[in-house]
Amino acid sequence: MHTYPLAETLGHLANTRQILLYLSGVHCGVCHAIRPSVQILVETHKLTALEINLTEQAEAAAAFEVLTIPAVLLYAHGREYHRQAKFIDLKKLEKQIEYPPLENTDYAEIFK
């Protein structure tokens, strides 16, 4: 995962078929502990992944409506379809990575 500025990240989210966004902080021990496991999932599934360090880019927390870290957000076709924060369930995350919504999916149905 590479760390990106907010503006560049937003561009990637809009133009990538499936992407994982990892939000972390410098002084977050859980962020550092879970990152290698998330990285393994990214590499296994050949997924595009971006990281934003909220210590350096605090405005990103508001942009993504994240109140706690670490946070993992999955996007497909420019739209968020899955999010986990604080306690990351890696098995659930992997299942969501394996079965992203189709491009014509009704997102109102996903978040019922």
C-alpha positions in Angstrom: 0.0 0.0 0.0 1.2 3.5 -0.8 0.3 6.6 1.1 -1.5 9.2 -1.1 -2.8 12.7 -0.7 -6.6 13.1 -0.3 -7.1 14.7 -3.7 -5.2 12.1 -5.6 -7.0 9.3 -3.6 -10.4 10.6 -4.6 -9.3 10.5 -8.2 -8.2 6.8 -7.9 -11.5 5.9 -6.1 -13.5 7.3 -9.0 -11.5 5.6 -11.7 -10.6 2.1 -10.4 -12.8 -1.0 -10.8 -12.1 -2.2 -7.3 -9.9 -0.5 -4.6 -9.2 -0.8 -0.9 -8.6 2.4 1.1 -6.7 2.0 4.4 -7.0 4.9 6.9 -4.4 4.9 9.7 -2.5 7.1 12.0 1.1 7.5 13.1 0.4 6.7 16.8 -2.1 4.0 16.2 -0.7 0.6 17.4 -3.7 -1.3 16.0 -3.1 0.3 12.6 0.5 -0.9 12.5 -0.4 -4.4 13.8 -3.2 -5.1 11.3 -1.6 -3.5 8.3 0.5 -6.5 7.3 -2.6 -8.8 7.3 -4.5 -6.3 5.1 -1.5 -6.1 2.8 -1.5 -9.9 2.4 -5.1 -9.8 1.4 -4.4 -7.0 -1.1 -1.5 -8.9 -2.6 -3.4 -12.2 -2.7 -6.3 -10.7 -4.6 -4.2 -8.4 -6.7 -6.2 -5.5 -5.5 -5.3 -1.8 -5.8 -4.8 -0.4 -2.3 -4.2 3.2 -1.1 -3.4 4.4 2.4 -4.1 7.8 4.0 -2.3 8.7 7.2 -4.9 10.7 9.2 -2.2 12.2 11.4 -0.8 14.0 8.4 -4.1 14.5 6.6 -6.8 15.1 9.2 -9.2 16.5 6.6 -9.5 13.0 5.1 -11.3 11.7 8.2 -14.1 14.2 7.6 -14.1 13.4 3.8 -14.6 9.7 4.4 -16.7 10.1 7.6 -14.3 8.1 9.7 -14.4 8.5 13.5 -11.9 5.8 14.5 -8.9 4.0 13.0 -7.8 1.8 11.6 -10.5 1.9 8.9 -10.8 -0.1 5.7 -13.1 1.0 3.0 -13.8 -1.0 -0.2 -14.9 0.7 -3.4 -16.1 -0.8 -6.6 -16.9 1.3 -9.7 -16.3 4.5 -7.8 -18.7 3.7 -4.9 -18.1 2.5 -1.4 -19.6 -0.9 -0.7 -18.0 -2.1 2.5 -16.4 -0.5 5.5 -14.8 -1.7 8.8 -13.3 0.4 11.5 -11.5 -0.2 14.8 -12.0 -4.0 14.8 -11.1 -5.4 11.4 -12.6 -8.8 10.7 -10.2 -10.2 8.1 -12.3 -13.1 7.0 -15.3 -10.8 6.3 -13.0 -8.4 4.6 -11.7 -11.1 2.3 -15.2 -12.3 1.4 -16.2 -8.7 0.5 -13.0 -8.4 -1.7 -13.8 -11.7 -3.5 -17.4 -10.7 -4.2 -17.6 -7.0 -5.1 -20.9 -5.6 -6.4 -21.5 -5.5 -10.1 -21.4 -2.1 -11.9 -25.2 -1.8 -12.1 -25.8 -2.8 -8.5 -28.4 -0.8 -6.6 -26.4 0.6 -3.7 -29.5 1.3 -1.7 -30.0 -2.4 -1.4 -26.5 -3.0 -0.1 -26.8 -0.7 2.8 -30.3 -1.7 4.0 
